């Protein structure tokens, strides 16, 4: 049964069903879903008294305050006197434990009226973390770097989570107030300005959102709405968010409205949903299915791209319709692609990397079909993983050679350029950047930054100590960290210096080898735009074929009406034989040129074969 508050607010647009809203007659209408609290009061900052709220039968507490207005700051007061922020707060000027501030969602003046989005096949993504992307670490400072991204050639930015988290430093996956922009980054209007300025430059903006857990500090929901969690499912963070147990309807609506809030109020072009394999839902309609349906029904006139991180490799969530358009989700981060490229370049074999190292069939399968594991048992987890994916178009996968996880989850947060030869790095970069899958760079990659991206956070007291110890204990089973003194070398995630280590050095990009790398990235992205992107709509499912030619060596073709895209890659330090003679037009030759049917070490050749009429069209 829909809550009375939802029925009462049903005439409001999208995300306005939750949180404070501004009635036409003035004042502010406040509401809080607190089914476990018999009474809740509202306290406005600057007033000594508190105002009792009216409780409904379904657990909502509501009050309209004529004297309140945009800019008013407030907290809810629980029966024991505890003062808590609004879980649907739009802005927390004094961090997650302080008062919430009333924001007018319609006050921002958009001037990107010509922006109608980009089709997905044009996507060249750039993942960034707001706090370390610039020295200032703010939304406004990021605007000053957008021209660099345009010159680089990327067409979209994918921003790590900005939902308000405790402290001033965090990757973003410990957010507790899902509707509030992180206050250390700036106000919500600042984020809107960043989006607006990106759109005016032709850049999509995709936001990383977290619906599988809440952060460990500053989350007051269990005090008054323990129904937000369920003991029927467990996740790495404890009890799962309740999407299928009693009272789950309000929880589901809370999350779906949050997705719509970002997409509608901030005009975002898409969302990346974090670790959806930890969204536990055994109900008749999975939350992911309902969320995608609601997004599609609510937003018209521009493309919205929903991207998954899903360790289960569930190809069914990426299904296409008869027009080759996504039924629900646009694409999935392809960790398998990262792993086959990473192990080829570094020869690392610890942990899950051992499931990929020297497995050249998995290399070919990831390049040609998306997933390397399509139902086979994955040794590191001891169970089957994945579903067949060859029937999907390559644009259903996001390919990368590094991202925040794969860098930051290393003990020292090293970039791949720190652990592999430059020849190897260029070879795997040339592979993924021209691949028919959607490429994604991680910030600073384009100039081969020397700055790491370590894990960092800013928790208080005992929790901070536990995180510090836990971070170092994560590595005690690795050979290099058996000695406790070696583990002590791992950067303290709580230290300000660790955070500062991750700040990009923008001056580097203009000098020496870093500038050489930057120009290399610009050239290869230009080739992608000129030759690869135009044929992507023509490459459907079951269009690829691969042949393994040796260790780290594969020949892959993608056929489409009027032509064929070809990759001859030797991702190893040895010569590899058996490659066919080059045909068509060579788009890119990375590393030493071929010797007949022999490819030299760390060499990658992309070529395209076109029928005359198709060649003229390109």
Residue pairs with C-beta under 8 A, 6 or more apart in sequence:
1 58
1 249
2 249
3 33
3 56
3 58
3 59
3 60
3 249
3 250
4 56
4 57
4 58
4 60
5 17
5 31
5 33
5 56
5 58
5 60
5 62
6 17
6 250
6 253
9 16
9 17
9 21
10 17
12 21
13 264
14 257
14 260
14 261
14 264
14 265
14 298
15 105
15 179
15 257
15 258
15 260
15 261
15 264
15 265
16 105
17 253
17 257
18 31
18 88
18 179
18 253
18 254
18 257
18 258
19 31
19 86
19 88
19 89
19 90
19 179
20 28
20 29
20 30
20 31
20 86
20 88
20 102
21 28
21 29
22 28
22 29
22 70
22 102
22 104
23 29
23 64
26 66
26 69
27 64
27 65
27 66
27 67
27 68
27 69
28 64
28 65
28 68
28 69
28 72
28 102
29 62
29 63
29 64
30 42
30 53
30 62
30 63
30 64
30 65
30 68
30 74
30 86
31 60
31 61
31 62
31 63
32 40
32 53
32 60
32 61
32 76
32 86
32 87
32 224
33 59
33 60
33 61
33 225
33 250
33 254
34 40
34 59
34 60
34 61
34 76
34 78
34 224
34 225
35 58
35 59
35 224
35 225
35 227
35 247
36 59
36 223
36 224
36 225
36 226
36 227
37 61
37 78
37 79
37 224
38 55
38 79
39 52
39 53
39 55
39 61
39 79
40 53
40 55
40 61
40 76
40 77
40 78
40 79
40 224
41 50
41 51
41 52
41 53
41 76
41 77
42 50
42 51
42 53
42 63
42 65
42 74
42 75
42 76
42 77
43 50
43 51
43 74
43 75
43 76
43 77
43 83
44 51
44 65
44 67
44 68
44 72
44 73
44 74
45 72
45 73
45 74
45 75
45 99
46 73
50 77
51 63
51 65
52 63
53 61
53 62
53 63
53 76
54 61
54 62
54 63
55 61
56 62
59 225
59 247
59 250
61 76
65 72
68 74
68 102
69 102
70 102
70 103
70 104
70 107
71 101
71 102
72 101
72 102
73 93
73 99
73 100
73 101
73 102
74 86
74 99
74 100
74 102
75 83
75 84
75 85
75 86
75 99
75 100
76 83
76 84
76 85
76 86
77 83
77 84
78 84
78 223
78 224
82 220
82 223
84 220
84 223
84 224
85 92
85 96
85 97
85 98
85 99
85 100
85 177
85 220
86 100
87 177
87 178
87 179
87 220
87 221
87 225
87 254
88 179
88 254
89 100
89 101
89 164
89 177
89 179
89 180
90 100
90 101
90 102
90 103
90 105
90 179
90 180
90 181
90 188
91 100
91 101
91 103
91 180
91 181
91 183
91 187
91 188
92 98
92 99
92 100
92 101
92 164
92 177
92 180
92 183
93 99
93 101
93 183
94 183
95 164
95 166
95 167
95 168
95 183
95 218
96 164
96 165
96 166
96 176
96 177
96 180
96 217
96 218
97 166
97 218
100 180
103 188
105 265
107 189
108 189
108 192
108 193
110 192
110 196
110 267
111 196
111 200
112 195
112 196
112 199
112 200
112 267
115 199
115 200
115 267
115 302
116 301
116 302
117 204
117 269
117 302
117 303
117 304
118 155
118 156
118 202
118 204
118 269
118 303
119 303
120 303
120 305
120 326
120 330
120 331
120 395
120 438
121 395
121 438
121 533
121 536
121 537
122 155
122 533
123 155
123 156
123 204
123 305
123 438
124 153
124 154
124 155
124 156
124 438
124 439
124 441
124 525
124 528
124 529
125 154
125 155
125 156
125 157
125 158
125 206
125 398
125 438
125 439
125 440
125 441
126 149
126 152
126 154
126 156
126 157
126 158
126 440
126 441
126 442
126 443
127 157
127 158
127 159
127 160
127 400
127 403
127 404
127 440
127 441
127 442
127 443
128 142
128 157
128 158
128 159
128 160
128 442
128 443
129 159
129 160
129 171
129 172
129 404
129 443
129 453
129 502
130 137
130 138
130 139
130 142
130 159
130 160
130 162
130 182
130 185
131 137
131 169
131 170
131 184
131 185
131 499
132 443
132 453
132 499
132 502
132 503
132 504
133 141
133 142
133 145
133 443
133 504
134 141
134 142
134 144
134 145
134 503
134 504
134 506
135 141
135 503
137 184
137 185
137 503
138 184
138 185
138 186
138 190
139 181
139 185
139 186
139 190
139 191
139 193
139 194
140 186
140 190
140 193
140 194
142 194
143 193
143 194
143 197
145 506
146 197
146 198
146 201
146 203
147 201
148 509
149 157
149 201
149 203
150 201
150 202
150 203
151 522
152 446
152 518
152 521
152 522
152 525
153 521
153 522
153 525
153 526
153 528
153 529
154 203
154 441
154 525
155 202
155 203
155 204
156 203
156 204
156 205
156 206
156 269
157 198
157 203
157 204
157 205
157 206
158 206
158 207
158 208
158 272
158 307
158 440
159 205
159 206
159 207
159 208
160 171
160 172
160 208
160 404
161 171
161 172
161 173
161 175
161 207
161 208
161 209
161 210
161 274
162 172
162 181
162 182
162 185
162 191
162 207
163 172
163 175
163 176
163 177
163 178
163 179
163 180
163 181
163 182
163 209
163 210
164 175
164 176
164 177
164 180
164 181
164 182
164 183
165 172
165 174
165 175
165 176
165 182
165 215
165 218
166 174
166 176
166 215
166 217
166 218
166 458
166 459
166 460
167 217
167 457
167 458
167 459
167 460
168 184
168 458
169 184
169 456
169 457
169 458
169 496
169 499
170 182
170 456
170 457
170 458
171 404
171 408
171 455
171 456
171 457
172 182
172 208
172 210
173 210
173 215
173 274
174 215
174 216
174 217
174 457
175 182
175 210
175 214
175 215
176 214
176 215
176 217
176 218
176 219
177 218
178 209
178 210
178 255
178 258
179 258
179 261
180 188
181 187
181 188
181 190
181 191
185 191
188 266
191 266
192 265
192 266
192 267
194 205
195 205
195 266
195 267
195 268
196 267
198 204
198 205
199 205
199 267
204 269
204 270
204 305
205 268
205 269
206 268
206 269
206 270
206 271
206 272
206 305
206 307
207 262
207 266
207 268
207 270
207 271
207 272
208 271
208 272
208 274
209 258
209 259
209 262
209 271
209 272
209 273
209 274
210 274
210 275
211 241
211 255
211 258
211 273
211 274
211 276
211 279
211 287
212 235
212 237
212 240
212 241
212 274
212 275
212 276
212 278
212 279
213 235
213 236
213 237
213 238
213 240
213 241
213 278
214 221
214 228
214 237
214 241
216 237
216 459
216 463
217 459
217 460
217 463
221 228
221 229
222 228
222 229
227 242
227 245
227 246
227 247
227 248
227 250
227 251
228 241
228 242
228 251
229 238
229 239
229 240
229 241
229 242
230 239
230 240
230 241
230 242
230 243
230 244
230 245
230 248
230 280
231 239
232 240
232 244
232 245
232 280
233 239
233 240
233 280
234 240
235 278
235 280
236 278
237 278
240 278
240 279
240 280
241 251
241 255
241 279
241 280
242 248
242 251
243 251
243 252
243 255
243 279
243 280
243 281
243 283
243 287
244 280
244 281
244 282
244 283
248 283
252 287
252 290
255 287
255 291
256 287
256 290
256 291
256 294
259 271
259 291
259 294
259 295
260 294
260 295
260 298
260 299
262 268
262 271
263 270
263 271
263 295
263 298
263 299
263 304
264 298
264 299
269 302
269 303
269 304
269 305
270 304
270 305
270 306
270 307
270 330
271 305
271 306
271 307
272 307
272 308
272 309
272 333
273 279
273 288
273 306
273 307
273 308
273 309
274 309
275 309
275 310
275 311
276 288
276 308
276 309
276 310
276 317
277 310
277 311
277 312
279 286
279 287
279 288
281 287
281 288
288 308
288 317
288 328
288 329
289 328
291 306
292 306
292 328
292 329
293 328
295 304
295 306
296 304
305 330
305 331
306 326
306 328
306 329
306 330
307 329
307 330
307 331
307 332
307 333
307 398
308 317
308 318
308 329
308 331
308 332
308 333
309 332
309 333
309 335
310 317
310 332
310 333
311 335
311 385
312 385
312 386
313 332
313 336
313 371
313 373
313 374
313 385
313 386
313 387
313 389
314 386
314 387
315 370
315 371
315 374
315 386
315 387
315 388
315 389
315 391
315 392
316 387
317 328
317 329
317 332
318 326
318 328
318 329
318 330
318 331
318 332
318 389
318 392
318 396
319 326
319 327
319 328
319 392
320 326
320 327
320 392
320 393
320 396
320 541
321 327
324 393
324 537
324 540
326 396
330 396
331 395
331 396
331 397
331 398
331 438
332 396
332 397
332 398
333 398
333 400
333 403
333 440
334 366
334 370
334 371
334 397
334 398
334 399
334 400
334 437
336 356
336 362
336 366
336 370
336 371
336 372
336 373
337 366
337 367
337 370
337 372
337 397
337 399
337 400
337 432
337 435
337 437
338 399
338 400
338 401
338 402
338 403
338 406
339 352
339 353
339 355
339 356
339 366
339 372
340 356
340 359
340 362
340 363
340 366
340 367
340 372
341 401
341 428
341 431
341 432
341 571
342 348
342 353
342 356
342 401
342 406
342 416
342 428
343 349
343 353
343 356
343 357
343 358
344 363
344 424
344 428
344 552
344 571
344 572
345 401
345 416
345 420
345 421
345 424
345 425
345 427
345 428
345 571
346 416
346 419
346 420
346 424
347 357
348 357
348 419
349 357
350 478
350 479
351 380
352 378
352 380
352 381
354 379
354 380
355 373
355 378
355 379
355 380
356 362
356 363
356 372
358 551
358 552
359 372
360 548
360 550
360 551
360 552
360 553
360 554
361 548
362 372
362 373
363 372
363 548
363 552
363 554
363 571
364 546
364 547
364 548
364 554
364 556
365 371
365 372
365 374
365 546
366 372
367 431
367 435
367 544
367 546
367 554
367 556
367 567
367 569
368 390
368 544
368 545
368 546
368 556
368 558
369 389
369 390
369 544
370 389
370 390
370 392
370 394
370 396
370 397
370 437
371 386
371 387
371 389
371 397
372 386
373 385
373 386
374 386
374 387
374 388
374 389
374 390
375 384
375 385
375 386
375 387
375 388
376 384
376 385
376 386
377 383
377 384
377 385
378 384
378 385
389 396
389 397
390 541
390 542
390 544
391 541
391 542
392 541
393 436
393 539
393 540
393 541
393 543
394 435
394 436
394 437
394 536
394 539
394 543
394 544
394 558
395 436
395 437
395 438
395 536
395 539
397 437
397 438
398 437
398 438
398 439
398 440
399 432
399 435
399 437
399 438
399 439
399 440
400 406
400 432
400 439
400 440
400 441
400 442
401 416
401 425
401 428
401 429
401 432
401 445
402 415
402 416
402 442
402 445
403 440
403 442
404 442
404 453
407 413
407 414
407 415
407 416
407 442
407 452
407 453
408 453
408 454
408 455
409 455
411 475
411 478
411 480
411 481
411 490
412 452
412 454
412 490
412 491
413 452
413 453
413 454
413 455
413 491
413 501
413 502
414 452
415 444
415 445
415 448
415 449
415 450
415 451
415 452
415 453
416 425
417 425
417 448
418 450
418 452
421 602
423 591
423 601
423 602
424 571
424 573
424 602
425 448
426 520
426 590
426 591
426 602
427 569
427 570
427 571
427 590
427 591
427 602
427 603
427 604
428 571
429 521
429 524
430 524
430 588
430 590
430 604
430 606
431 567
431 569
431 571
431 604
432 439
433 439
433 521
433 524
433 525
433 528
434 524
434 527
434 528
434 532
434 567
434 587
434 588
434 606
435 567
436 532
436 536
436 539
436 558
436 565
439 528
441 521
442 453
443 504
444 451
444 504
445 521
446 509
446 517
446 518
446 521
446 522
447 508
447 509
447 514
447 515
447 517
447 518
447 521
448 513
448 514
448 517
449 504
449 505
449 508
449 509
449 514
450 505
450 508
450 514
451 501
451 502
451 503
451 504
451 505
452 501
452 502
453 502
454 491
454 493
454 498
454 501
454 502
455 471
455 491
455 493
455 498
456 491
456 493
456 494
456 495
456 498
456 499
456 502
457 464
457 467
457 493
457 494
458 464
458 494
458 499
459 467
459 494
464 494
467 493
467 494
468 492
468 493
468 494
471 490
471 493
472 481
472 487
472 488
472 490
473 487
475 481
475 487
475 490
476 482
476 487
480 486
481 487
481 490
491 497
491 498
491 501
492 498
508 514
509 515
509 518
524 588
527 587
527 588
527 606
530 618
531 587
531 608
531 618
532 565
532 587
534 617
534 618
535 560
535 563
535 565
535 608
535 618
538 560
538 561
538 562
539 558
539 559
539 560
539 565
540 560
543 558
543 559
543 560
544 556
544 557
544 558
544 559
545 556
545 557
545 559
546 554
546 555
546 556
546 557
547 554
547 555
547 556
547 578
548 554
549 555
549 570
549 576
549 577
549 578
549 579
549 599
550 570
550 572
550 574
550 576
550 577
550 578
551 572
551 574
551 576
552 569
552 570
552 571
552 572
552 574
552 576
553 569
553 570
553 571
553 572
553 576
553 578
553 579
553 599
554 567
554 569
554 571
555 566
555 567
555 568
555 569
555 579
555 580
556 566
556 567
556 569
557 564
557 565
557 566
557 567
558 564
558 565
558 566
562 610
562 611
562 613
562 614
563 584
563 608
563 609
563 610
563 611
563 614
564 584
564 608
564 609
565 606
565 607
565 608
566 583
566 584
566 605
566 606
566 607
566 608
566 609
567 604
567 605
567 606
568 579
568 580
568 582
568 594
568 599
568 603
568 604
568 605
568 607
569 599
569 603
569 604
569 605
570 576
570 591
570 599
570 600
570 601
570 602
570 603
570 604
571 602
571 604
572 601
572 602
573 601
573 602
574 601
575 598
575 599
575 600
575 601
576 598
576 599
577 597
577 598
577 599
578 597
579 594
579 597
579 598
579 599
580 597
581 596
581 597
582 594
582 605
582 607
583 607
583 609
584 607
584 608
584 609
584 610
585 607
585 608
585 609
585 610
586 605
586 606
586 607
587 606
587 607
587 608
588 604
588 605
588 606
589 603
589 604
589 605
589 606
590 602
590 603
590 604
590 605
591 600
591 601
591 602
591 603
591 604
592 600
592 601
592 602
592 603
593 600
593 603
594 600
594 603
594 605
599 605
610 618
